[in-house]
């Protein structure tokens, strides 16, 4: 496998058209890699969210937090509606 400096040196010896083609191919490779990684992470997040939604303990915690913040949320709503 070539090192970065070897690849860079070879790229500098290409014609402008070849350099442009190389950039396009490298860009496509990077886009594909990022898309694949993003899709993998998205799948993990989706799976975790599904677990959370189906977890009764999590649901109880959400309801408890909603109840604890209800007063503060109501106060903020009232402040937003009152003239300054």
mmCIF file of the N, C-alpha and C atoms, coordinates in Angstrom:
data_MODEL
# 
_entry.id   MODEL 
# 
loop_
_atom_site.group_PDB 
_atom_site.id 
_atom_site.type_symbol 
_atom_site.label_atom_id 
_atom_site.label_alt_id 
_atom_site.label_comp_id 
_atom_site.label_asym_id 
_atom_site.label_entity_id 
_atom_site.label_seq_id 
_atom_site.pdbx_PDB_ins_code 
_atom_site.Cartn_x 
_atom_site.Cartn_y 
_atom_site.Cartn_z 
_atom_site.occupancy 
_atom_site.B_iso_or_equiv 
_atom_site.pdbx_formal_charge 
_atom_site.auth_seq_id 
_atom_site.auth_comp_id 
_atom_site.auth_asym_id 
_atom_site.auth_atom_id 
_atom_site.pdbx_PDB_model_num 
ATOM 1   N N  . UNK A 1 1  ? 0.847   -1.185 0.000   1.00 0.00 ? 1  UNK A N  1 
ATOM 2   C CA . UNK A 1 1  ? 0.000   0.000  0.000   1.00 0.00 ? 1  UNK A CA 1 
ATOM 3   C C  . UNK A 1 1  ? 0.885   1.238  0.000   1.00 0.00 ? 1  UNK A C  1 
ATOM 4   N N  . UNK A 1 2  ? 0.516   2.213  -0.809  1.00 0.00 ? 2  UNK A N  1 
ATOM 5   C CA . UNK A 1 2  ? 1.285   3.441  -0.903  1.00 0.00 ? 2  UNK A CA 1 
ATOM 6   C C  . UNK A 1 2  ? 1.010   4.329  0.295   1.00 0.00 ? 2  UNK A C  1 
ATOM 7   N N  . UNK A 1 3  ? 1.994   5.100  0.644   1.00 0.00 ? 3  UNK A N  1 
ATOM 8   C CA . UNK A 1 3  ? 1.790   6.053  1.723   1.00 0.00 ? 3  UNK A CA 1 
ATOM 9   C C  . UNK A 1 3  ? 1.162   7.317  1.152   1.00 0.00 ? 3  UNK A C  1 
ATOM 10  N N  . UNK A 1 4  ? 0.685   8.155  2.032   1.00 0.00 ? 4  UNK A N  1 
ATOM 11  C CA . UNK A 1 4  ? 0.037   9.401  1.622   1.00 0.00 ? 4  UNK A CA 1 
ATOM 12  C C  . UNK A 1 4  ? 0.951   10.232 0.729   1.00 0.00 ? 4  UNK A C  1 
ATOM 13  N N  . UNK A 1 5  ? 2.202   10.396 1.128   1.00 0.00 ? 5  UNK A N  1 
ATOM 14  C CA . UNK A 1 5  ? 3.115   11.243 0.341   1.00 0.00 ? 5  UNK A CA 1 
ATOM 15  C C  . UNK A 1 5  ? 3.358   10.662 -1.048  1.00 0.00 ? 5  UNK A C  1 
ATOM 16  N N  . UNK A 1 6  ? 3.383   9.335  -1.151  1.00 0.00 ? 6  UNK A N  1 
ATOM 17  C CA . UNK A 1 6  ? 3.553   8.712  -2.471  1.00 0.00 ? 6  UNK A CA 1 
ATOM 18  C C  . UNK A 1 6  ? 2.324   8.961  -3.345  1.00 0.00 ? 6  UNK A C  1 
ATOM 19  N N  . UNK A 1 7  ? 1.158   8.812  -2.759  1.00 0.00 ? 7  UNK A N  1 
ATOM 20  C CA . UNK A 1 7  ? -0.073  9.036  -3.506  1.00 0.00 ? 7  UNK A CA 1 
ATOM 21  C C  . UNK A 1 7  ? -0.167  10.493 -3.931  1.00 0.00 ? 7  UNK A C  1 
ATOM 22  N N  . UNK A 1 8  ? 0.177   11.408 -3.025  1.00 0.00 ? 8  UNK A N  1 
ATOM 23  C CA . UNK A 1 8  ? 0.146   12.829 -3.343  1.00 0.00 ? 8  UNK A CA 1 
ATOM 24  C C  . UNK A 1 8  ? 1.104   13.142 -4.482  1.00 0.00 ? 8  UNK A C  1 
ATOM 25  N N  . UNK A 1 9  ? 2.292   12.594 -4.437  1.00 0.00 ? 9  UNK A N  1 
ATOM 26  C CA . UNK A 1 9  ? 3.276   12.807 -5.489  1.00 0.00 ? 9  UNK A CA 1 
ATOM 27  C C  . UNK A 1 9  ? 2.759   12.301 -6.831  1.00 0.00 ? 9  UNK A C  1 
ATOM 28  N N  . UNK A 1 10 ? 2.123   11.135 -6.810  1.00 0.00 ? 10 UNK A N  1 
ATOM 29  C CA . UNK A 1 10 ? 1.578   10.581 -8.048  1.00 0.00 ? 10 UNK A CA 1 
ATOM 30  C C  . UNK A 1 10 ? 0.430   11.455 -8.562  1.00 0.00 ? 10 UNK A C  1 
ATOM 31  N N  . UNK A 1 11 ? -0.388  11.967 -7.659  1.00 0.00 ? 11 UNK A N  1 
ATOM 32  C CA . UNK A 1 11 ? -1.506  12.814 -8.063  1.00 0.00 ? 11 UNK A CA 1 
ATOM 33  C C  . UNK A 1 11 ? -1.011  14.110 -8.688  1.00 0.00 ? 11 UNK A C  1 
ATOM 34  N N  . UNK A 1 12 ? 0.083   14.631 -8.187  1.00 0.00 ? 12 UNK A N  1 
ATOM 35  C CA . UNK A 1 12 ? 0.639   15.867 -8.732  1.00 0.00 ? 12 UNK A CA 1 
ATOM 36  C C  . UNK A 1 12 ? 1.167   15.673 -10.149 1.00 0.00 ? 12 UNK A C  1 
ATOM 37  N N  . UNK A 1 13 ? 1.494   14.439 -10.498 1.00 0.00 ? 13 UNK A N  1 
ATOM 38  C CA . UNK A 1 13 ? 2.005   14.151 -11.838 1.00 0.00 ? 13 UNK A CA 1 
ATOM 39  C C  . UNK A 1 13 ? 0.896   13.865 -12.850 1.00 0.00 ? 13 UNK A C  1 
ATOM 40  N N  . UNK A 1 14 ? -0.337  13.842 -12.409 1.00 0.00 ? 14 UNK A N  1 
ATOM 41  C CA . UNK A 1 14 ? -1.462  13.611 -13.311 1.00 0.00 ? 14 UNK A CA 1 
ATOM 42  C C  . UNK A 1 14 ? -1.784  14.882 -14.093 1.00 0.00 ? 14 UNK A C  1 
ATOM 43  N N  . UNK A 1 15 ? -2.458  14.702 -15.216 1.00 0.00 ? 15 UNK A N  1 
ATOM 44  C CA . UNK A 1 15 ? -2.935  15.862 -15.966 1.00 0.00 ? 15 UNK A CA 1 
ATOM 45  C C  . UNK A 1 15 ? -4.087  16.488 -15.186 1.00 0.00 ? 15 UNK A C  1 
ATOM 46  N N  . UNK A 1 16 ? -4.411  17.738 -15.476 1.00 0.00 ? 16 UNK A N  1 
ATOM 47  C CA . UNK A 1 16 ? -5.551  18.369 -14.786 1.00 0.00 ? 16 UNK A CA 1 
ATOM 48  C C  . UNK A 1 16 ? -6.849  17.561 -14.932 1.00 0.00 ? 16 UNK A C  1 
ATOM 49  N N  . UNK A 1 17 ? -7.085  17.000 -16.115 1.00 0.00 ? 17 UNK A N  1 
ATOM 50  C CA . UNK A 1 17 ? -8.291  16.185 -16.292 1.00 0.00 ? 17 UNK A CA 1 
ATOM 51  C C  . UNK A 1 17 ? -8.252  14.938 -15.412 1.00 0.00 ? 17 UNK A C  1 
ATOM 52  N N  . UNK A 1 18 ? -7.105  14.305 -15.322 1.00 0.00 ? 18 UNK A N  1 
ATOM 53  C CA . UNK A 1 18 ? -6.962  13.118 -14.475 1.00 0.00 ? 18 UNK A CA 1 
ATOM 54  C C  . UNK A 1 18 ? -7.116  13.482 -12.998 1.00 0.00 ? 18 UNK A C  1 
ATOM 55  N N  . UNK A 1 19 ? -6.586  14.637 -12.606 1.00 0.00 ? 19 UNK A N  1 
ATOM 56  C CA . UNK A 1 19 ? -6.734  15.089 -11.223 1.00 0.00 ? 19 UNK A CA 1 
ATOM 57  C C  . UNK A 1 19 ? -8.207  15.342 -10.900 1.00 0.00 ? 19 UNK A C  1 
ATOM 58  N N  . UNK A 1 20 ? -8.923  15.939 -11.849 1.00 0.00 ? 20 UNK A N  1 
ATOM 59  C CA . UNK A 1 20 ? -10.349 16.185 -11.658 1.00 0.00 ? 20 UNK A CA 1 
ATOM 60  C C  . UNK A 1 20 ? -11.102 14.865 -11.514 1.00 0.00 ? 20 UNK A C  1 
ATOM 61  N N  . UNK A 1 21 ? -10.786 13.908 -12.354 1.00 0.00 ? 21 UNK A N  1 
ATOM 62  C CA . UNK A 1 21 ? -11.431 12.593 -12.277 1.00 0.00 ? 21 UNK A CA 1 
ATOM 63  C C  . UNK A 1 21 ? -11.109 11.922 -10.944 1.00 0.00 ? 21 UNK A C  1 
ATOM 64  N N  . UNK A 1 22 ? -9.852  12.032 -10.496 1.00 0.00 ? 22 UNK A N  1 
ATOM 65  C CA . UNK A 1 22 ? -9.461  11.462 -9.210  1.00 0.00 ? 22 UNK A CA 1 
ATOM 66  C C  . UNK A 1 22 ? -10.256 12.101 -8.071  1.00 0.00 ? 22 UNK A C  1 
ATOM 67  N N  . UNK A 1 23 ? -10.417 13.422 -8.113  1.00 0.00 ? 23 UNK A N  1 
ATOM 68  C CA . UNK A 1 23 ? -11.197 14.118 -7.084  1.00 0.00 ? 23 UNK A CA 1 
ATOM 69  C C  . UNK A 1 23 ? -12.644 13.634 -7.067  1.00 0.00 ? 23 UNK A C  1 
ATOM 70  N N  . UNK A 1 24 ? -13.222 13.444 -8.234  1.00 0.00 ? 24 UNK A N  1 
ATOM 71  C CA . UNK A 1 24 ? -14.603 12.984 -8.308  1.00 0.00 ? 24 UNK A CA 1 
ATOM 72  C C  . UNK A 1 24 ? -14.745 11.580 -7.727  1.00 0.00 ? 24 UNK A C  1 
ATOM 73  N N  . UNK A 1 25 ? -13.795 10.701 -8.039  1.00 0.00 ? 25 UNK A N  1 
ATOM 74  C CA . UNK A 1 25 ? -13.852 9.335  -7.526  1.00 0.00 ? 25 UNK A CA 1 
ATOM 75  C C  . UNK A 1 25 ? -13.658 9.335  -6.012  1.00 0.00 ? 25 UNK A C  1 
ATOM 76  N N  . UNK A 1 26 ? -12.695 10.115 -5.526  1.00 0.00 ? 26 UNK A N  1 
ATOM 77  C CA . UNK A 1 26 ? -12.459 10.188 -4.082  1.00 0.00 ? 26 UNK A CA 1 
ATOM 78  C C  . UNK A 1 26 ? -13.671 10.772 -3.356  1.00 0.00 ? 26 UNK A C  1 
ATOM 79  N N  . UNK A 1 27 ? -14.281 11.787 -3.948  1.00 0.00 ? 27 UNK A N  1 
ATOM 80  C CA . UNK A 1 27 ? -15.476 12.381 -3.337  1.00 0.00 ? 27 UNK A CA 1 
ATOM 81  C C  . UNK A 1 27 ? -16.598 11.363 -3.235  1.00 0.00 ? 27 UNK A C  1 
ATOM 82  N N  . UNK A 1 28 ? -16.786 10.579 -4.284  1.00 0.00 ? 28 UNK A N  1 
ATOM 83  C CA . UNK A 1 28 ? -17.828 9.550  -4.262  1.00 0.00 ? 28 UNK A CA 1 
ATOM 84  C C  . UNK A 1 28 ? -17.532 8.497  -3.202  1.00 0.00 ? 28 UNK A C  1 
ATOM 85  N N  . UNK A 1 29 ? -16.270 8.096  -3.075  1.00 0.00 ? 29 UNK A N  1 
ATOM 86  C CA . UNK A 1 29 ? -15.891 7.118  -2.060  1.00 0.00 ? 29 UNK A CA 1 
ATOM 87  C C  . UNK A 1 29 ? -16.186 7.634  -0.660  1.00 0.00 ? 29 UNK A C  1 
ATOM 88  N N  . UNK A 1 30 ? -15.843 8.891  -0.422  1.00 0.00 ? 30 UNK A N  1 
ATOM 89  C CA . UNK A 1 30 ? -16.065 9.489  0.899   1.00 0.00 ? 30 UNK A CA 1 
ATOM 90  C C  . UNK A 1 30 ? -17.557 9.616  1.181   1.00 0.00 ? 30 UNK A C  1 
ATOM 91  N N  . UNK A 1 31 ? -18.330 10.071 0.180   1.00 0.00 ? 31 UNK A N  1 
ATOM 92  C CA . UNK A 1 31 ? -19.789 10.183 0.357   1.00 0.00 ? 31 UNK A CA 1 
ATOM 93  C C  . UNK A 1 31 ? -20.399 8.838  0.704   1.00 0.00 ? 31 UNK A C  1 
ATOM 94  N N  . UNK A 1 32 ? -19.982 7.797  -0.006  1.00 0.00 ? 32 UNK A N  1 
ATOM 95  C CA . UNK A 1 32 ? -20.507 6.448  0.264   1.00 0.00 ? 32 UNK A CA 1 
ATOM 96  C C  . UNK A 1 32 ? -20.158 5.989  1.671   1.00 0.00 ? 32 UNK A C  1 
ATOM 97  N N  . UNK A 1 33 ? -18.924 6.245  2.091   1.00 0.00 ? 33 UNK A N  1 
ATOM 98  C CA . UNK A 1 33 ? -18.497 5.826  3.426   1.00 0.00 ? 33 UNK A CA 1 
ATOM 99  C C  . UNK A 1 33 ? -19.283 6.573  4.504   1.00 0.00 ? 33 UNK A C  1 
ATOM 100 N N  . UNK A 1 34 ? -19.443 7.874  4.328   1.00 0.00 ? 34 UNK A N  1 
ATOM 101 C CA . UNK A 1 34 ? -20.182 8.676  5.310   1.00 0.00 ? 34 UNK A CA 1 
ATOM 102 C C  . UNK A 1 34 ? -21.642 8.240  5.350   1.00 0.00 ? 34 UNK A C  1 
ATOM 103 N N  . UNK A 1 35 ? -22.228 7.999  4.184   1.00 0.00 ? 35 UNK A N  1 
ATOM 104 C CA . UNK A 1 35 ? -23.626 7.551  4.125   1.00 0.00 ? 35 UNK A CA 1 
ATOM 105 C C  . UNK A 1 35 ? -23.791 6.221  4.838   1.00 0.00 ? 35 UNK A C  1 
ATOM 106 N N  . UNK A 1 36 ? -22.881 5.292  4.601   1.00 0.00 ? 36 UNK A N  1 
ATOM 107 C CA . UNK A 1 36 ? -22.950 3.982  5.244   1.00 0.00 ? 36 UNK A CA 1 
ATOM 108 C C  . UNK A 1 36 ? -22.819 4.109  6.756   1.00 0.00 ? 36 UNK A C  1 
ATOM 109 N N  . UNK A 1 37 ? -21.876 4.922  7.210   1.00 0.00 ? 37 UNK A N  1 
ATOM 110 C CA . UNK A 1 37 ? -21.686 5.114  8.649   1.00 0.00 ? 37 UNK A CA 1 
ATOM 111 C C  . UNK A 1 37 ? -22.906 5.782  9.266   1.00 0.00 ? 37 UNK A C  1 
ATOM 112 N N  . UNK A 1 38 ? -23.453 6.780  8.583   1.00 0.00 ? 38 UNK A N  1 
ATOM 113 C CA . UNK A 1 38 ? -24.615 7.496  9.093   1.00 0.00 ? 38 UNK A CA 1 
ATOM 114 C C  . UNK A 1 38 ? -25.816 6.573  9.192   1.00 0.00 ? 38 UNK A C  1 
ATOM 115 N N  . UNK A 1 39 ? -26.011 5.728  8.168   1.00 0.00 ? 39 UNK A N  1 
ATOM 116 C CA . UNK A 1 39 ? -27.131 4.797  8.189   1.00 0.00 ? 39 UNK A CA 1 
ATOM 117 C C  . UNK A 1 39 ? -26.987 3.796  9.331   1.00 0.00 ? 39 UNK A C  1 
ATOM 118 N N  . UNK A 1 40 ? -25.757 3.344  9.579   1.00 0.00 ? 40 UNK A N  1 
ATOM 119 C CA . UNK A 1 40 ? -25.518 2.412  10.687  1.00 0.00 ? 40 UNK A CA 1 
ATOM 120 C C  . UNK A 1 40 ? -25.842 3.040  12.024  1.00 0.00 ? 40 UNK A C  1 
ATOM 121 N N  . UNK A 1 41 ? -25.395 4.278  12.211  1.00 0.00 ? 41 UNK A N  1 
ATOM 122 C CA . UNK A 1 41 ? -25.671 4.977  13.464  1.00 0.00 ? 41 UNK A CA 1 
ATOM 123 C C  . UNK A 1 41 ? -27.163 5.253  13.599  1.00 0.00 ? 41 UNK A C  1 
ATOM 124 N N  . UNK A 1 42 ? -27.796 5.609  12.497  1.00 0.00 ? 42 UNK A N  1 
ATOM 125 C CA . UNK A 1 42 ? -29.234 5.892  12.532  1.00 0.00 ? 42 UNK A CA 1 
ATOM 126 C C  . UNK A 1 42 ? -30.010 4.637  12.935  1.00 0.00 ? 42 UNK A C  1 
ATOM 127 N N  . UNK A 1 43 ? -29.590 3.492  12.404  1.00 0.00 ? 43 UNK A N  1 
ATOM 128 C CA . UNK A 1 43 ? -30.252 2.229  12.752  1.00 0.00 ? 43 UNK A CA 1 
ATOM 129 C C  . UNK A 1 43 ? -30.097 1.927  14.239  1.00 0.00 ? 43 UNK A C  1 
ATOM 130 N N  . UNK A 1 44 ? -28.906 2.195  14.784  1.00 0.00 ? 44 UNK A N  1 
ATOM 131 C CA . UNK A 1 44 ? -28.682 1.971  16.220  1.00 0.00 ? 44 UNK A CA 1 
ATOM 132 C C  . UNK A 1 44 ? -29.576 2.876  17.058  1.00 0.00 ? 44 UNK A C  1 
ATOM 133 N N  . UNK A 1 45 ? -29.674 4.140  16.654  1.00 0.00 ? 45 UNK A N  1 
ATOM 134 C CA . UNK A 1 45 ? -30.504 5.101  17.390  1.00 0.00 ? 45 UNK A CA 1 
ATOM 135 C C  . UNK A 1 45 ? -31.973 4.698  17.309  1.00 0.00 ? 45 UNK A C  1 
ATOM 136 N N  . UNK A 1 46 ? -32.411 4.319  16.111  1.00 0.00 ? 46 UNK A N  1 
ATOM 137 C CA . UNK A 1 46 ? -33.807 3.893  15.947  1.00 0.00 ? 46 UNK A CA 1 
ATOM 138 C C  . UNK A 1 46 ? -34.118 2.685  16.827  1.00 0.00 ? 46 UNK A C  1 
ATOM 139 N N  . UNK A 1 47 ? -33.201 1.732  16.873  1.00 0.00 ? 47 UNK A N  1 
ATOM 140 C CA . UNK A 1 47 ? -33.408 0.537  17.695  1.00 0.00 ? 47 UNK A CA 1 
ATOM 141 C C  . UNK A 1 47 ? -33.499 0.908  19.173  1.00 0.00 ? 47 UNK A C  1 
ATOM 142 N N  . UNK A 1 48 ? -32.634 1.821  19.603  1.00 0.00 ? 48 UNK A N  1 
ATOM 143 C CA . UNK A 1 48 ? -32.658 2.253  21.004  1.00 0.00 ? 48 UNK A CA 1 
ATOM 144 C C  . UNK A 1 48 ? -33.967 2.977  21.329  1.00 0.00 ? 48 UNK A C  1 
ATOM 145 N N  . UNK A 1 49 ? -34.441 3.803  20.400  1.00 0.00 ? 49 UNK A N  1 
ATOM 146 C CA . UNK A 1 49 ? -35.701 4.514  20.625  1.00 0.00 ? 49 UNK A CA 1 
ATOM 147 C C  . UNK A 1 49 ? -36.875 3.545  20.714  1.00 0.00 ? 49 UNK A C  1 
ATOM 148 N N  . UNK A 1 50 ? -36.867 2.524  19.881  1.00 0.00 ? 50 UNK A N  1 
ATOM 149 C CA . UNK A 1 50 ? -37.938 1.526  19.936  1.00 0.00 ? 50 UNK A CA 1 
ATOM 150 C C  . UNK A 1 50 ? -37.935 0.839  21.298  1.00 0.00 ? 50 UNK A C  1 
ATOM 151 N N  . UNK A 1 51 ? -36.743 0.502  21.788  1.00 0.00 ? 51 UNK A N  1 
ATOM 152 C CA . UNK A 1 51 ? -36.648 -0.123 23.114  1.00 0.00 ? 51 UNK A CA 1 
ATOM 153 C C  . UNK A 1 51 ? -37.197 0.804  24.195  1.00 0.00 ? 51 UNK A C  1 
ATOM 154 N N  . UNK A 1 52 ? -36.855 2.093  24.098  1.00 0.00 ? 52 UNK A N  1 
ATOM 155 C CA . UNK A 1 52 ? -37.309 3.050  25.098  1.00 0.00 ? 52 UNK A CA 1 
ATOM 156 C C  . UNK A 1 52 ? -38.831 3.170  25.090  1.00 0.00 ? 52 UNK A C  1 
ATOM 157 N N  . UNK A 1 53 ? -39.407 3.219  23.911  1.00 0.00 ? 53 UNK A N  1 
ATOM 158 C CA . UNK A 1 53 ? -40.859 3.364  23.800  1.00 0.00 ? 53 UNK A CA 1 
ATOM 159 C C  . UNK A 1 53 ? -41.572 2.147  24.389  1.00 0.00 ? 53 UNK A C  1 
ATOM 160 N N  . UNK A 1 54 ? -40.972 0.995  24.265  1.00 0.00 ? 54 UNK A N  1 
ATOM 161 C CA . UNK A 1 54 ? -41.607 -0.231 24.746  1.00 0.00 ? 54 UNK A CA 1 
ATOM 162 C C  . UNK A 1 54 ? -41.288 -0.534 26.207  1.00 0.00 ? 54 UNK A C  1 
ATOM 163 N N  . UNK A 1 55 ? -40.445 0.270  26.834  1.00 0.00 ? 55 UNK A N  1 
ATOM 164 C CA . UNK A 1 55 ? -40.021 0.024  28.212  1.00 0.00 ? 55 UNK A CA 1 
ATOM 165 C C  . UNK A 1 55 ? -40.965 0.721  29.191  1.00 0.00 ? 55 UNK A C  1 
ATOM 166 N N  . UNK A 1 56 ? -41.727 -0.042 29.981  1.00 0.00 ? 56 UNK A N  1 
ATOM 167 C CA . UNK A 1 56 ? -42.678 0.568  30.927  1.00 0.00 ? 56 UNK A CA 1 
ATOM 168 C C  . UNK A 1 56 ? -41.986 1.458  31.961  1.00 0.00 ? 56 UNK A C  1 
ATOM 169 N N  . UNK A 1 57 ? -40.791 1.072  32.398  1.00 0.00 ? 57 UNK A N  1 
ATOM 170 C CA . UNK A 1 57 ? -40.068 1.882  33.381  1.00 0.00 ? 57 UNK A CA 1 
ATOM 171 C C  . UNK A 1 57 ? -39.702 3.239  32.779  1.00 0.00 ? 57 UNK A C  1 
ATOM 172 N N  . UNK A 1 58 ? -39.255 3.244  31.534  1.00 0.00 ? 58 UNK A N  1 
ATOM 173 C CA . UNK A 1 58 ? -38.928 4.498  30.856  1.00 0.00 ? 58 UNK A CA 1 
ATOM 174 C C  . UNK A 1 58 ? -40.182 5.363  30.729  1.00 0.00 ? 58 UNK A C  1 
ATOM 175 N N  . UNK A 1 59 ? -41.285 4.747  30.336  1.00 0.00 ? 59 UNK A N  1 
ATOM 176 C CA . UNK A 1 59 ? -42.531 5.493  30.192  1.00 0.00 ? 59 UNK A CA 1 
ATOM 177 C C  . UNK A 1 59 ? -42.946 6.128  31.521  1.00 0.00 ? 59 UNK A C  1 
ATOM 178 N N  . UNK A 1 60 ? -42.768 5.401  32.611  1.00 0.00 ? 60 UNK A N  1 
ATOM 179 C CA . UNK A 1 60 ? -43.096 5.947  33.935  1.00 0.00 ? 60 UNK A CA 1 
ATOM 180 C C  . UNK A 1 60 ? -42.199 7.141  34.258  1.00 0.00 ? 60 UNK A C  1 
ATOM 181 N N  . UNK A 1 61 ? -40.929 7.040  33.915  1.00 0.00 ? 61 UNK A N  1 
ATOM 182 C CA . UNK A 1 61 ? -39.999 8.145  34.164  1.00 0.00 ? 61 UNK A CA 1 
ATOM 183 C C  . UNK A 1 61 ? -40.388 9.380  33.347  1.00 0.00 ? 61 UNK A C  1 
ATOM 184 N N  . UNK A 1 62 ? -40.789 9.173  32.107  1.00 0.00 ? 62 UNK A N  1 
ATOM 185 C CA . UNK A 1 62 ? -41.205 10.290 31.261  1.00 0.00 ? 62 UNK A CA 1 
ATOM 186 C C  . UNK A 1 62 ? -42.421 10.978 31.868  1.00 0.00 ? 62 UNK A C  1 
ATOM 187 N N  . UNK A 1 63 ? -43.393 10.210 32.308  1.00 0.00 ? 63 UNK A N  1 
ATOM 188 C CA . UNK A 1 63 ? -44.585 10.795 32.923  1.00 0.00 ? 63 UNK A CA 1 
ATOM 189 C C  . UNK A 1 63 ? -44.239 11.558 34.194  1.00 0.00 ? 63 UNK A C  1 
ATOM 190 N N  . UNK A 1 64 ? -43.301 11.024 34.976  1.00 0.00 ? 64 UNK A N  1 
ATOM 191 C CA . UNK A 1 64 ? -42.878 11.701 36.199  1.00 0.00 ? 64 UNK A CA 1 
ATOM 192 C C  . UNK A 1 64 ? -42.196 13.030 35.867  1.00 0.00 ? 64 UNK A C  1 
ATOM 193 N N  . UNK A 1 65 ? -41.321 13.015 34.871  1.00 0.00 ? 65 UNK A N  1 
ATOM 194 C CA . UNK A 1 65 ? -40.641 14.260 34.476  1.00 0.00 ? 65 UNK A CA 1 
ATOM 195 C C  . UNK A 1 65 ? -41.637 15.287 33.949  1.00 0.00 ? 65 UNK A C  1 
ATOM 196 N N  . UNK A 1 66 ? -42.599 14.827 33.157  1.00 0.00 ? 66 UNK A N  1 
ATOM 197 C CA . UNK A 1 66 ? -43.618 15.749 32.649  1.00 0.00 ? 66 UNK A CA 1 
ATOM 198 C C  . UNK A 1 66 ? -44.376 16.398 33.795  1.00 0.00 ? 66 UNK A C  1 
ATOM 199 N N  . UNK A 1 67 ? -44.714 15.610 34.808  1.00 0.00 ? 67 UNK A N  1 
ATOM 200 C CA . UNK A 1 67 ? -45.439 16.147 35.960  1.00 0.00 ? 67 UNK A CA 1 
ATOM 201 C C  . UNK A 1 67 ? -44.572 17.149 36.720  1.00 0.00 ? 67 UNK A C  1 
ATOM 202 N N  . UNK A 1 68 ? -43.285 16.844 36.874  1.00 0.00 ? 68 UNK A N  1 
ATOM 203 C CA . UNK A 1 68 ? -42.385 17.729 37.608  1.00 0.00 ? 68 UNK A CA 1 
ATOM 204 C C  . UNK A 1 68 ? -42.172 19.059 36.883  1.00 0.00 ? 68 UNK A C  1 
ATOM 205 N N  . UNK A 1 69 ? -42.193 19.038 35.561  1.00 0.00 ? 69 UNK A N  1 
ATOM 206 C CA . UNK A 1 69 ? -41.951 20.259 34.800  1.00 0.00 ? 69 UNK A CA 1 
ATOM 207 C C  . UNK A 1 69 ? -43.237 20.983 34.415  1.00 0.00 ? 69 UNK A C  1 
ATOM 208 N N  . UNK A 1 70 ? -44.379 20.419 34.730  1.00 0.00 ? 70 UNK A N  1 
ATOM 209 C CA . UNK A 1 70 ? -45.653 21.001 34.306  1.00 0.00 ? 70 UNK A CA 1 
ATOM 210 C C  . UNK A 1 70 ? -45.821 22.428 34.824  1.00 0.00 ? 70 UNK A C  1 
ATOM 211 N N  . UNK A 1 71 ? -45.520 22.649 36.087  1.00 0.00 ? 71 UNK A N  1 
ATOM 212 C CA . UNK A 1 71 ? -45.688 23.989 36.678  1.00 0.00 ? 71 UNK A CA 1 
ATOM 213 C C  . UNK A 1 71 ? -44.754 24.978 36.000  1.00 0.00 ? 71 UNK A C  1 
ATOM 214 N N  . UNK A 1 72 ? -43.499 24.605 35.840  1.00 0.00 ? 72 UNK A N  1 
ATOM 215 C CA . UNK A 1 72 ? -42.533 25.501 35.207  1.00 0.00 ? 72 UNK A CA 1 
ATOM 216 C C  . UNK A 1 72 ? -42.927 25.785 33.758  1.00 0.00 ? 72 UNK A C  1 
ATOM 217 N N  . UNK A 1 73 ? -43.401 24.775 33.057  1.00 0.00 ? 73 UNK A N  1 
ATOM 218 C CA . UNK A 1 73 ? -43.828 24.968 31.668  1.00 0.00 ? 73 UNK A CA 1 
ATOM 219 C C  . UNK A 1 73 ? -45.001 25.933 31.594  1.00 0.00 ? 73 UNK A C  1 
ATOM 220 N N  . UNK A 1 74 ? -45.936 25.788 32.524  1.00 0.00 ? 74 UNK A N  1 
ATOM 221 C CA . UNK A 1 74 ? -47.092 26.670 32.559  1.00 0.00 ? 74 UNK A CA 1 
ATOM 222 C C  . UNK A 1 74 ? -46.659 28.105 32.848  1.00 0.00 ? 74 UNK A C  1 
ATOM 223 N N  . UNK A 1 75 ? -45.720 28.306 33.761  1.00 0.00 ? 75 UNK A N  1 
ATOM 224 C CA . UNK A 1 75 ? -45.232 29.650 34.085  1.00 0.00 ? 75 UNK A CA 1 
ATOM 225 C C  . UNK A 1 75 ? -44.554 30.284 32.874  1.00 0.00 ? 75 UNK A C  1 
ATOM 226 N N  . UNK A 1 76 ? -43.757 29.510 32.169  1.00 0.00 ? 76 UNK A N  1 
ATOM 227 C CA . UNK A 1 76 ? -43.072 30.031 30.976  1.00 0.00 ? 76 UNK A CA 1 
ATOM 228 C C  . UNK A 1 76 ? -44.089 30.407 29.913  1.00 0.00 ? 76 UNK A C  1 
ATOM 229 N N  . UNK A 1 77 ? -45.104 29.578 29.738  1.00 0.00 ? 77 UNK A N  1 
ATOM 230 C CA . UNK A 1 77 ? -46.153 29.875 28.767  1.00 0.00 ? 77 UNK A CA 1 
ATOM 231 C C  . UNK A 1 77 ? -46.854 31.182 29.126  1.00 0.00 ? 77 UNK A C  1 
ATOM 232 N N  . UNK A 1 78 ? -47.157 31.368 30.396  1.00 0.00 ? 78 UNK A N  1 
ATOM 233 C CA . UNK A 1 78 ? -47.824 32.603 30.829  1.00 0.00 ? 78 UNK A CA 1 
ATOM 234 C C  . UNK A 1 78 ? -46.914 33.817 30.633  1.00 0.00 ? 78 UNK A C  1 
ATOM 235 N N  . UNK A 1 79 ? -45.618 33.674 30.915  1.00 0.00 ? 79 UNK A N  1 
ATOM 236 C CA . UNK A 1 79 ? -44.688 34.782 30.709  1.00 0.00 ? 79 UNK A CA 1 
ATOM 237 C C  . UNK A 1 79 ? -44.612 35.164 29.234  1.00 0.00 ? 79 UNK A C  1 
ATOM 238 N N  . UNK A 1 80 ? -44.649 34.165 28.370  1.00 0.00 ? 80 UNK A N  1 
ATOM 239 C CA . UNK A 1 80 ? -44.590 34.432 26.926  1.00 0.00 ? 80 UNK A CA 1 
ATOM 240 C C  . UNK A 1 80 ? -45.806 35.140 26.428  1.00 0.00 ? 80 UNK A C  1 
ATOM 241 N N  . UNK A 1 81 ? -46.940 34.970 27.071  1.00 0.00 ? 81 UNK A N  1 
ATOM 242 C CA . UNK A 1 81 ? -48.198 35.594 26.638  1.00 0.00 ? 81 UNK A CA 1 
ATOM 243 C C  . UNK A 1 81 ? -48.390 36.976 27.231  1.00 0.00 ? 81 UNK A C  1 
ATOM 244 N N  . UNK A 1 82 ? -47.695 37.298 28.327  1.00 0.00 ? 82 UNK A N  1 
ATOM 245 C CA . UNK A 1 82 ? -47.906 38.601 28.963  1.00 0.00 ? 82 UNK A CA 1 
ATOM 246 C C  . UNK A 1 82 ? -47.068 39.681 28.266  1.00 0.00 ? 82 UNK A C  1 
ATOM 247 N N  . UNK A 1 83 ? -47.625 40.897 28.181  1.00 0.00 ? 83 UNK A N  1 
ATOM 248 C CA . UNK A 1 83 ? -46.873 41.990 27.554  1.00 0.00 ? 83 UNK A CA 1 
ATOM 249 C C  . UNK A 1 83 ? -45.688 42.401 28.425  1.00 0.00 ? 83 UNK A C  1 
ATOM 250 N N  . UNK A 1 84 ? -44.625 42.766 27.768  1.00 0.00 ? 84 UNK A N  1 
ATOM 251 C CA . UNK A 1 84 ? -43.403 43.143 28.491  1.00 0.00 ? 84 UNK A CA 1 
ATOM 252 C C  . UNK A 1 84 ? -43.379 44.594 28.771  1.00 0.00 ? 84 UNK A C  1 
# 
